[in-house]
Amino acid sequence: MANNNIYVTMPTLAPLEDVTELLKGVWERGILTHNGPLIQRFEKEVAEFLRIKNIVSVVNGTLAIQLAIKALDLKGEIITTPFTFIATISSIRWEGCTPVFVDIDPETLNIDPRKIEERITKNTCAILPVHVFGNPCPIEEIDEIAKKHNLKVIYDAAHAVGVNYNGKCIFEYGDISTTSFHATKMLNTAEGGACFALNDKIHEKMKRLRFFGYDNKKDAVDDGTNAKMTEVHAAMGIANLKYLKQALDDRKEKYTLYKERLSVNPDLKFQRINQDCNYSYFPVIFPSETILLKVEKDLNAQNIYPRRYFYPSVNTYKDIVPYIKMPVSEDIANRILCLPLYYDLTREDIIKIANCTLEVLG
Ligand SMILES: Cc1ncc(COP(=O)(O)O)c(C=O)c1O
């Protein structure tokens, strides 16, 4: 049931008729999964829209990372960021590897390439950075370190649909990039994700891995799993893709409005963008956690629900990983709040939220 609450985000949804039209075909054919025609169409249309060579759609962005690790046959330590969603870390651990944290750059909020080499050991097999909030990592620097130490690179690009870097789609970097089509993402299939590899052999392997390890002759030739997206989810993806450009333009406009309004207070800090971004989130860094909590409380009182994201810094999940201090990530995680940002949010809503935030700061 609709209510007047304003949440941190809401899915961007195509008109229902667009989806039901596609679903009629699903019902007529009786094909619900197994690389059906809508999956093939979804993959083709996404590849065309993003100008990418290869795509392997999967059930979610978490399994996309797991498939990527499996496809590269990684064993040992994987260098990653503590300023991410827990799924980055759980995927590494579920594949039997060990996450090794490297602190972040306080401006870009991405892994700090200057700190990577000191954490490389003889057991390091890969670097798995995250393009946080769709902001591209310093790809050249990371690739140079990876080459020097003979390491693989997987980019967790869960937030980065629609982002370009040096004139090409962000998904074409690293040995593999992965993304998420979760309900909250710029392009959603309710739940979903994808893996991208320019190397055709790796691409073909990921296709097999998502389908129990079967090859074309139905021989199980890889240690696979079931990560197939369904026709119903693909129908949502095809319908929503038609509105992606509109959604991206809208996000940028709203992001700019927030930034203009909030920049009048020099105590508020914003993520430094590296070239391009899809502006899918509006993170604000407050001078202290106390002020953040006061802003959150005042917004909640008006039925506005921003989200502390990412919070806490994942290196502090002591039940999951041995604690190693990551001062920058922990400090940022304590002071960062994502303000509401989505397609149906109005300019008036943004002005109200920005004003309320500024009032707390005085
Ligand atoms: C950085 C990051 N990686 C991975 C994921 C996992 O994606 P999914 O929810 O599609 O499994 C998320 C989810 O939000 C994420 O934020």
The ligand as an ORCA input file, in Angstrom:
! r2SCAN-3c Opt
* xyz 0 1
  C      28.997     -3.179     -3.480
  C      28.011     -4.299     -3.606
  N      28.440     -5.507     -4.028
  C      27.588     -6.531     -4.171
  C      26.239     -6.411     -3.890
  C      25.357     -7.598     -4.019
  O      24.379     -7.465     -5.003
  P      22.993     -8.268     -4.877
  O      22.166     -7.588     -3.850
  O      22.411     -8.158     -6.263
  O      23.334     -9.670     -4.521
  C      25.755     -5.182     -3.449
  C      24.317     -5.026     -3.158
  O      23.814     -3.957     -2.955
  C      26.649     -4.097     -3.295
  O      26.236     -2.904     -2.835
*
